[in-house]
């Protein structure tokens, strides 16, 4: 696991410390000559450093990526890329930057290379979530898949502990939902279990010693697996709730996933206990309470109230999420969602018995 190259379909995976230095080589192998490096404003300097290292292969830098991939930001970035005649996008950062890269790839013929610096895992999914006029919608299209992903664990060595934890739990949610996905299969379930276990181990090590390379390596490996499995199967209740809270209430993406994970998994455990048995084995308890205790032990946020969500918005959130639900193994009803959201708001442990 220390260092490897892997190719699945059209995607090229480069994993290992120091792999960032191969970005220019990957570009050339893909036939690209003019790249725009994408980033958020806080990561502008890192993006500039990469652009400088690319030399004549860098056509420009756009550091305007923001959370939830607003369509107007994408349109501004697309105009810039066309102005500098880019044929390649290099998304350096977390889910916000990856999302912008996907949105641009979807609207153009530019090649996308992802260089993740967090553990979101979205860089290996054909899923794009976009926000416009207060609503977040998702689409699934292979055009948004990066042609290459460069995983360099060293890029996450300085990721703050809090962000490391919620980013990793965001990725873990992808794999948890894969265990009960409508279109799951033995291979996707195997990847999901391996991804959850690697992420659990990695985050535990990071929480104990944020500077330990072994923890960072394990978490990034887990992120790759968790994202890969989400790209192979459908989403259910967890992602519907998080998309509702993020797109309609502008809640922080990774933190919201971290808070909701124990509650959505606990909700579905009542319907599919056998499919969620691997989570019980990994965390040593019922799925919902086991995940809740683990998240709490890492210092992750455990309530929507902590994140600034308002009690007065719980009814509207339940209405939106139940109005056009994704497929889910347990029937989704408005009252059940409202009760689950109340528990998440209060930071209460999910009910035992999957109730």
C-alpha positions as CSV (number, residue, x, y, z in Angstrom):
1,X,0.0,0.0,0.0
2,X,3.0,2.3,0.4
3,X,3.3,3.2,-3.3
4,X,1.5,1.9,-6.4
5,X,0.1,2.7,-9.8
6,X,-3.3,1.3,-10.8
7,X,-5.6,1.6,-13.8
8,X,-9.3,0.8,-13.7
9,X,-11.1,1.6,-16.9
10,X,-10.2,5.2,-18.0
11,X,-8.9,6.2,-14.6
12,X,-5.2,6.2,-13.7
13,X,-4.4,6.0,-10.0
14,X,-1.0,7.1,-8.7
15,X,-0.6,6.5,-4.9
16,X,2.3,7.2,-2.7
17,X,4.4,9.9,-1.0
18,X,6.1,12.1,-3.5
19,X,3.6,11.3,-6.3
20,X,2.8,15.0,-6.7
21,X,6.1,15.4,-8.5
22,X,4.7,13.2,-11.3
23,X,1.9,15.6,-12.2
24,X,3.6,16.9,-15.3
25,X,4.4,13.4,-16.4
26,X,0.8,12.4,-16.0
27,X,-0.3,15.4,-18.0
28,X,2.0,14.6,-20.8
29,X,0.9,10.9,-20.8
30,X,-2.6,12.1,-21.2
31,X,-1.7,14.4,-24.1
32,X,-2.3,17.6,-22.3
33,X,-0.2,20.8,-22.8
34,X,-2.1,23.7,-21.0
35,X,-3.4,23.1,-17.4
36,X,-5.4,25.4,-15.2
37,X,-4.7,24.5,-11.5
38,X,-7.9,24.8,-9.5
39,X,-8.1,25.5,-5.7
40,X,-9.9,27.3,-3.0
41,X,-8.6,30.6,-1.8
42,X,-7.0,29.2,1.3
43,X,-5.0,26.8,-0.9
44,X,-4.0,29.4,-3.4
45,X,-0.3,29.2,-2.5
46,X,-0.2,25.4,-2.8
47,X,-1.8,25.7,-6.2
48,X,0.7,28.4,-7.2
49,X,3.6,26.1,-6.1
50,X,2.2,23.3,-8.3
51,X,1.7,25.7,-11.2
52,X,5.3,26.9,-10.8
53,X,6.6,23.3,-10.8
54,X,4.7,22.6,-14.0
55,X,6.4,25.5,-15.7
56,X,5.2,25.9,-19.3
57,X,2.5,23.2,-18.8
58,X,0.6,25.6,-16.5
59,X,-1.8,27.9,-18.4
60,X,-3.1,29.6,-15.3
61,X,-4.6,29.4,-11.7
62,X,-8.2,29.7,-10.5
63,X,-8.5,29.7,-6.8
64,X,-12.3,30.4,-6.6
65,X,-13.6,26.9,-5.7
66,X,-16.2,27.0,-2.9
67,X,-18.5,24.6,-1.0
68,X,-21.4,22.9,-2.8
69,X,-20.3,23.8,-6.3
70,X,-22.4,26.8,-7.1
71,X,-23.3,27.0,-10.8
72,X,-22.3,30.7,-11.1
73,X,-18.8,30.0,-9.8
74,X,-18.5,27.2,-12.4
75,X,-19.5,29.5,-15.2
76,X,-16.9,32.1,-14.1
77,X,-14.2,29.5,-14.0
78,X,-15.2,28.1,-17.4
79,X,-14.9,31.5,-19.0
80,X,-11.4,31.8,-17.5
81,X,-10.3,28.4,-18.7
82,X,-11.5,29.3,-22.2
83,X,-9.7,32.6,-22.1
84,X,-6.3,30.9,-21.3
85,X,-7.0,28.1,-23.8
86,X,-6.7,25.3,-21.3
87,X,-7.0,21.7,-22.3
88,X,-6.5,20.3,-18.8
89,X,-7.8,20.9,-15.3
90,X,-5.8,20.0,-12.2
91,X,-8.0,20.1,-9.1
92,X,-5.8,20.4,-6.1
93,X,-7.7,20.3,-2.8
94,X,-10.7,18.7,-1.1
95,X,-14.3,18.1,-2.2
96,X,-15.0,21.8,-3.1
97,X,-12.2,21.9,-5.6
98,X,-12.9,18.4,-7.0
99,X,-16.5,19.4,-7.5
100,X,-15.5,22.5,-9.5
101,X,-13.2,20.3,-11.6
102,X,-16.0,17.9,-12.3
103,X,-18.5,20.6,-13.1
104,X,-16.0,22.1,-15.6
105,X,-15.2,18.7,-17.2
106,X,-18.9,18.1,-17.6
107,X,-19.3,21.4,-19.5
108,X,-16.2,21.0,-21.7
109,X,-13.8,18.6,-23.3
110,X,-11.0,19.5,-20.8
111,X,-9.1,16.5,-19.2
112,X,-9.5,16.4,-15.4
113,X,-6.7,15.4,-13.1
114,X,-7.6,15.3,-9.4
115,X,-5.0,15.8,-6.6
116,X,-6.9,15.3,-3.4
117,X,-5.7,16.9,-0.1
118,X,-8.5,15.6,2.1
119,X,-10.3,12.3,2.5
120,X,-13.6,13.1,0.8
121,X,-13.3,10.4,-1.9
122,X,-15.4,12.2,-4.5
123,X,-12.4,12.3,-6.9
124,X,-13.2,8.7,-8.0
125,X,-17.0,9.0,-8.4
126,X,-19.0,9.8,-11.5
127,X,-21.3,11.9,-9.3
128,X,-21.5,15.7,-9.4
129,X,-23.5,17.7,-6.9
130,X,-24.3,21.4,-7.9
131,X,-26.2,24.2,-6.2
132,X,-28.3,26.7,-7.9
133,X,-31.1,29.0,-6.5
134,X,-30.9,27.3,-3.0
135,X,-31.3,23.7,-4.2
136,X,-28.6,21.1,-4.6
137,X,-29.1,18.5,-7.4
138,X,-26.9,15.6,-8.4
139,X,-26.1,13.9,-11.6
140,X,-24.2,10.8,-12.5
141,X,-22.2,10.9,-15.7
142,X,-18.8,9.4,-16.6
143,X,-17.8,12.7,-18.1
144,X,-17.1,14.1,-14.6
145,X,-14.7,11.3,-13.8
146,X,-11.0,12.4,-13.6
147,X,-8.7,10.8,-16.2
148,X,-6.1,10.5,-13.4
149,X,-6.0,10.8,-9.6
150,X,-2.7,11.5,-7.8
151,X,-2.8,10.5,-4.2
152,X,0.1,11.9,-2.3
153,X,-0.4,11.3,1.5
154,X,2.1,14.0,2.2
155,X,-0.4,16.6,1.0
156,X,-2.7,15.7,3.9
157,X,0.1,15.7,6.6
158,X,-0.8,19.3,7.6
159,X,-4.5,18.9,7.3
160,X,-5.9,20.1,10.7
161,X,-7.1,17.3,13.0
162,X,-10.7,18.5,13.0
163,X,-10.9,18.7,9.2
164,X,-9.1,15.3,8.9
165,X,-11.8,13.7,11.1
166,X,-14.9,15.1,9.4
167,X,-13.4,14.6,5.9
168,X,-12.7,10.9,6.7
169,X,-16.2,10.4,8.1
170,X,-17.6,11.9,5.0
171,X,-15.8,9.2,3.0
172,X,-16.8,6.5,5.4
173,X,-20.5,7.4,4.8
174,X,-20.0,6.6,1.1
175,X,-18.9,3.0,2.0
176,X,-21.6,2.6,4.7
177,X,-24.4,3.3,2.2
178,X,-22.8,1.0,-0.3
179,X,-23.4,-1.9,2.0
180,X,-27.1,-1.6,1.6
181,X,-27.3,-0.1,-1.9
182,X,-30.0,-1.4,-4.2
183,X,-27.4,-2.3,-6.8
184,X,-24.7,-3.6,-4.5
185,X,-22.6,-6.7,-5.4
186,X,-20.0,-8.9,-3.7
187,X,-17.1,-6.8,-5.0
188,X,-18.6,-3.4,-4.0
189,X,-19.4,-4.8,-0.5
190,X,-15.8,-6.1,-0.2
191,X,-14.4,-2.7,-1.2
192,X,-16.8,-1.0,1.3
193,X,-15.7,-3.1,4.2
194,X,-12.0,-2.6,3.4
195,X,-12.5,1.1,3.0
196,X,-14.4,1.5,6.3
197,X,-11.8,-0.5,8.2
198,X,-8.8,1.4,6.7
199,X,-10.5,4.7,7.4
200,X,-11.3,3.7,11.0
201,X,-7.7,2.7,11.6
202,X,-6.3,5.8,9.9
203,X,-8.5,8.3,11.7
204,X,-7.8,6.7,15.1
205,X,-4.1,7.0,14.4
206,X,-4.4,10.6,13.3
207,X,-6.4,11.5,16.4
208,X,-3.7,10.0,18.6
209,X,-0.9,11.6,16.6
210,X,-1.8,14.0,13.7
211,X,1.8,13.9,12.5
212,X,2.0,10.1,12.1
213,X,2.5,9.2,8.4
214,X,1.0,5.7,8.9
215,X,-2.4,7.3,9.9
216,X,-2.4,9.6,6.9
217,X,-1.5,6.9,4.5
218,X,-4.2,4.6,5.8
219,X,-6.9,7.3,5.7
220,X,-6.1,8.3,2.1
221,X,-6.1,4.7,1.1
222,X,-9.5,4.3,2.8
223,X,-10.7,7.5,1.1
224,X,-9.8,6.0,-2.3
225,X,-11.7,2.8,-1.6
226,X,-14.8,4.5,-0.1
227,X,-15.0,6.9,-3.0
228,X,-14.5,4.1,-5.5
229,X,-17.4,2.0,-4.1
230,X,-19.7,5.0,-4.2
231,X,-19.0,5.4,-7.8
232,X,-20.2,1.8,-8.4
233,X,-23.5,1.8,-6.6
234,X,-26.4,4.2,-5.9
235,X,-27.0,6.6,-3.0
236,X,-29.7,6.4,-0.4
237,X,-31.0,8.2,2.7
238,X,-27.8,9.5,4.1
239,X,-26.8,11.4,0.9
240,X,-30.3,12.7,0.4
241,X,-30.4,14.2,3.9
242,X,-26.9,15.7,3.5
243,X,-27.7,17.1,0.1
244,X,-30.8,18.7,1.5
245,X,-29.0,20.2,4.5
246,X,-26.1,21.4,2.3
247,X,-27.9,22.7,-0.7
248,X,-31.0,24.2,1.0
249,X,-29.5,25.4,4.3
250,X,-25.8,25.9,3.3
251,X,-24.6,23.6,6.0
252,X,-20.9,22.6,5.9
253,X,-20.4,19.6,3.8
254,X,-18.0,17.2,5.6
255,X,-19.2,18.2,9.1
256,X,-22.8,17.5,8.1
257,X,-21.9,14.0,6.8
258,X,-20.0,13.4,10.1
259,X,-23.0,14.3,12.2
260,X,-25.6,12.4,10.2
261,X,-23.7,9.2,9.5
262,X,-24.6,7.4,12.8
263,X,-28.2,8.5,12.5
264,X,-28.8,7.4,8.9
265,X,-27.0,4.1,9.4
266,X,-28.9,3.5,12.6
267,X,-32.2,4.4,10.9
268,X,-31.6,1.8,8.2
269,X,-30.2,-0.9,10.5
270,X,-33.7,-1.7,11.5
271,X,-34.5,-2.8,7.9
272,X,-31.1,-4.4,6.9
273,X,-29.3,-5.6,10.0
274,X,-27.5,-8.4,8.0
275,X,-26.1,-6.0,5.4
276,X,-24.8,-3.7,8.2
277,X,-23.3,-6.5,10.3
278,X,-19.8,-5.6,9.0
279,X,-20.1,-2.2,10.7
280,X,-21.1,-3.9,13.9
281,X,-18.0,-6.1,13.7
282,X,-15.7,-3.2,12.9
283,X,-17.0,-0.9,15.6
284,X,-18.0,-3.5,18.2
285,X,-21.6,-2.3,18.7
286,X,-24.8,-1.8,16.9
287,X,-24.2,0.2,13.7
288,X,-25.8,3.5,14.8
289,X,-24.5,3.6,18.4
290,X,-21.2,2.1,17.4
291,X,-20.5,4.8,14.8
292,X,-21.8,7.5,17.2
293,X,-19.4,6.4,19.9
294,X,-16.5,6.3,17.5
295,X,-17.2,9.7,16.0
296,X,-17.5,11.2,19.6
297,X,-14.2,9.6,20.5
298,X,-12.5,11.4,17.6
299,X,-13.8,14.7,18.7
300,X,-16.1,15.0,15.7
301,X,-19.2,17.2,15.9
302,X,-22.2,15.2,17.0
303,X,-25.1,17.5,16.6
304,X,-26.5,19.8,13.9
305,X,-27.0,22.4,16.5
306,X,-23.2,22.6,16.9
307,X,-22.9,23.4,13.2
308,X,-25.3,26.3,13.5
309,X,-28.5,24.6,12.2
310,X,-31.7,26.1,13.5
311,X,-34.4,24.2,15.4
312,X,-37.0,26.1,13.4
313,X,-35.7,24.6,10.1
314,X,-36.1,21.0,11.1
315,X,-39.6,20.7,9.7
316,X,-38.7,22.2,6.4
317,X,-35.6,19.9,6.1
318,X,-37.8,16.9,6.7
319,X,-40.3,18.1,4.1
320,X,-37.7,18.6,1.4
321,X,-35.9,15.3,2.1
322,X,-39.1,13.3,2.1
323,X,-40.6,15.1,-0.9
324,X,-38.4,13.5,-3.6
325,X,-36.5,10.7,-1.8
326,X,-33.7,8.5,-3.1
327,X,-34.3,4.7,-3.1
328,X,-33.7,3.5,0.5
329,X,-33.8,0.0,2.1
330,X,-36.2,1.3,4.8
331,X,-39.3,3.1,3.8
332,X,-38.8,6.9,4.1
333,X,-41.7,8.7,5.9
334,X,-41.7,12.3,6.8
335,X,-42.4,11.7,10.6
336,X,-39.5,9.1,10.8
337,X,-37.1,11.6,9.1
338,X,-38.3,14.4,11.4
339,X,-37.6,12.2,14.5
340,X,-34.1,11.3,13.1
341,X,-33.3,14.9,12.4
342,X,-34.3,15.9,15.9
343,X,-31.9,13.3,17.4
344,X,-29.2,14.6,15.1
345,X,-30.0,18.2,16.1
346,X,-29.8,17.3,19.8
347,X,-26.7,15.2,19.5
348,X,-28.5,12.2,21.0
349,X,-27.2,8.7,20.5
350,X,-29.2,6.9,17.8
351,X,-31.8,4.5,19.2
352,X,-30.7,1.0,19.8
353,X,-32.5,-1.7,17.9
354,X,-32.6,0.4,14.8
355,X,-35.8,2.1,15.8
